[in-house]
Amino acid sequence: MKNITQQLLGLVSDLFGAPDGAYNIREDGACAGRQSTDQIEITPKMGKPGIDILIKPGTQGENVYIPACVTHSDVDDLVYNDFYVGENADVTIIAGCGVHTEGEESSQHNGIHRFFLQKGAHVRYVEKHIGIGEGTGKRIINPQTYIEIAEGGSLEMDTVQMKGVDSTRRVTRGKLAAGSRLLIKEKIMTHGDQTAETDFEVELDGDGSGVDLISRSVAKGRSHQVFRSKIYGNCACTGHSECDAIIMDHGVVSAIPELTANHVDAALIHEAAIGKIAGEQITKLMTLGLTEEEAEAKIIEGFLK
């Protein structure tokens, strides 16, 4: 299955580039390669599958790559990855996952990631998911993310799922201390009978903390998407969630926001917009020489950029 692994890693590499720092490559539930640096140590967990990533205080400008590949049908992969980010560190973490099926049996990758950011630490986290293969087995990816950010820290998450994943449930939980920030941007496209569920829940516990949850999605065919967001403002803080979606064919999208202000100075906002592509947008592009299909593709590309 090395050719499939190389294909999956090639697709992941196309999305975020070749590894140039610390990395751990996971293939069908096992480690296929690992490298630490002077500032970032990656070690296997004791007693359960996964790794611990220790980023030393003050680390600047380094990258951590943790791609995971499932190369055939009938694989049930579960991994626990914990990130410990020292004070005033500033790093980028890239997590790509690809699932391939060639038979009738389903395969899935379930990743449970926990982030512990110390005072003043900053992390940019990029997560890309893809599914490939001609098999009828389902390609399933269920990421879970748990976040604790200490005073003055920040985490920016950029998650993308654009093709081939038949089912996903994306769970994110966060707790923010004083002056800390969390920004999450997700982009999802589903088609056929695919399903995608997003479940955000964030506790703003420290004065001056803030969160932005931003989702953009396209539902084609008979696919079904659900966006849930809960923000709890427990102090003088700011919270914002936004869900923008395009539905096509017989696609269905549900947006379910929940805001709870437990403090008089908690400022919380939710925005949602769900609808089809406007006919005049397609007509305008067709007058420039594009076919209807090309016009739709161009509009979707711009929407998800």
N, C-alpha and C positions, 0 to 999 in steps of 0.2 A: 504493500500500500504506500510505498515511499513516493510514488508519482502523485498520488492524491494529496499526501502531506505537503509535497512541494507545491502543488497547485493551490492548496488552501493558504499556505504561507506566502505564496506569490501574490495572491489576491489581497491578503492582509498587508503585505509589504507595499503593494501599490497604494493602499489607503493611507499608510502613515510612514513609509520609508523603512529601510533596513536598520536592524538594531545597531546602535553605536555606543552602548553603555552596558549597564547591568541588564540581564535578561534571564527569563525562565521560559522554556518552550515545553508545552504539555501536549502529548500525543496519545489519544485513546486511554486517558487516565494515568499515564506514566510520564516521567520526566524524560524529554528527548534532548535536553541541553540546558546548561545553566552557567551563568557568569556573574560574579560580584565585582565591585570596584572598591577602591580605598574608602569611599564615602558611603557606599550602599552595599549592605550585606544581605544575601538571599540564602535562607536555610530551610530545609524541609521541616514540616510540622511533625511533632511526636504524637502518635496515636490516631491520626486521621489524615486523609489526603489533603495536600496543600502546602503552602510555603508561608514563611514569615519574612517580611521585607523591612529591614531596619535602616532608616535613613538618618545619618548622623546630623546633629545640630550644625547649622551654618552651611550645609551643603548647598551649592549654587549651580544652576544650569545643567544638571545631569538628568539623564533619561532612564526610565525603567520600562522594559518591554516584557509583557507576559502573555504572548499569544497561546491559544489552546485550539487543538484540531481534533475532530472526530472524523475518522477516515472511512468508516463503513457502517452498515446497518447493525442494529441490535447492540448498541453501546449505551450504557447509562452511566455517565460521568458526573461525579460530584466533587467539587474542590472548595477548600476553605483557604482564602488568602487574607492575611492581616498585614496592614501597612502601618508602621510606627514612624512618624515623621517628626524629627527633632526640631527644637526651637529655631526659628528664623531660617529654616531650610526653604528652598525654592526649587521644585523639581517638576518634571512631566512624567506621567505614568500612562502607558499605552497598553490597552487590553483588547486584543482582537480575538474573535472566536469564529471558527468555521465548522459547519457540520455537513458531512457528505453521507448520503444513503444510496445504495445501489440495488436494494432488495425490497421485500414487503415489510420487513421489521423496521420499527421506528428507532431513531437514535436521539439522545439528548445530552446537553451539557448544562449543568446547573452550577453556577459560580456564586459563592457567598464571599463577598469582599467587605472587610471592615477597615475603616480609616480612623486613626487616632492622631490628630494634628495637635502638636504642642504650641505654645505661645508664639505668635508671630509667624507661624509656618504657612507656606503657600504651595498648593498643589494644583496642577492642571491635569485632569484625568480624561483620556480619550478612549472611548469604547466603541468598536465597530463589530457588527454581527452579520454573517452571511450564511446562506445555505445553498448547497449545490448537489448534483447527482440526478440520475434518471430513475432511481427507485421510487416505488410508491410509498415507502415508509416515511412517516412524519419526521421532519427535522425540527427539533424542539430546543429552545434556549431560554432558560429562566434565571436571569441575574438577580441577585439580592445584594443590596448595598446598605451598610450601616456606617454612620458618620458621626464622629464627635470632634468638634472644633473648639480648641481652647481660645483664650482671650487674644483678640487681634489676628487670628488665623483666617485663612480663606481657602475654599475649595471650589474650583470651576470644573464642572463635568460636561462633556460633550459626547452624547451617545447617538449612534446612527445604526439603523437597521433598514436596509433598502431592498433586499430580495431574498427569496428562497427559504425563509424561516416560516414554517407552517403554524407554529404556536409559540407564544412568548408571554410570560407574566413577569413584569419588571417591578420589583419592590424596592423602595428606597425609604430609609428612616434616618432622620438627622436630629442632633441636639447641638445648639449653638450657644457659646458663652459670650460674654460682653465684647462688643466691638468686632465680632467675627462675621464672616460673610459666606454664603453658599449660593452659587449660581449653577443651575442645571438646565441644559438645552438638549432636548431630544428630538430626533427626526425619524419618523417611521413611515414605511409604505407597505401596504398589504394588498394581496390580490387573491383571486380564486376563492377558496373557503377558509383562508387563513384567519387567525384570531390574534389580537394583541391587546394586552391589558397593562396599564400603567397605574401604579399605586404609590403616591408620594405621601409622606407624613413627616412634618418638621416641627420641632419644639424650639421656639425662640426664648431662651432662658436668661440672656444677659442684656443689659441696657446697651443700645446702639447696635445690636445684632440685626442681620437682615438676610432675607432669602428671596431669590427669583426662580420660579419654576416655569419654564417655557417649553411648550410642546407644539410641534408642527407635524401634521400627518396627512397621508393620502390613503383612502380606502377604496380599492377597486373591486370589480367582480361582485362576489357575495361575501366579501370579508367583513369582519366585525371588530371594531376597536372600542375600548373603554378607557377613559382618562379619569382617574380619581386623584384629588389633591386635598390634603388637610394641612392647614397651617394654624398653629397655636401661638398666639402672641401673649407671653407671660410677663412682659416688661415693656419698657419704652423701646419699640422696635419697629421694623418695617417688613412687610411680607407681600409678595405679589405672585400670583399664578396666572398663566395664560395658556389657553388651548385654542389653536387655529387649525381647522381641518377642512380638507376638500373631499367630498364624496362623489364617486363616479359609479355608473352602472347601478348595481343594487347594494352598494356598500352601506354600512351602518356605523355611525360614530356616536358615542355617548360621552358627555362631559359632566362630571359630578364633583363640583367644588364644595369645600367646607372650610369656613373661616371661623375661628374662635378667638375673641379678644378678651383676655383675662386681666387686662391692665388698661387704664384710661388713656395711656399714651401709645397703645399699640395701633399702628396704622396698617390695615390689611386690605388688599384689593384682589379681585378675580376678574378676568376677562375671558370670554369664549366666543368664537365665531365658527360656525359649521355651515357649509353650503357647497354648491357646485361651481364649476368654472363658468364665468360669465360668457354668454354667447358672443358678445361684442369683442371680447379679448381674442377668441379664436378667429373670428371674422377678420379682425385687423391683421393678424399674423398671416392669414391665408392670402390677403391682398398683397403681401410681400413675397408670395411664391411658395409658402409652406403648404403641405397637405394638412388635412384636419388632424391626423394622427401626429404629425410633426409639430403642429401648433400646440396640441395638448401636452406633448412631451416637453416642449420648451417652457410652457407655463408652469408645469410641475417642477421642472429643474430650477426655475427661478424661485418658486415658492419654498422649496426645501433647501435652498442654498444657505 
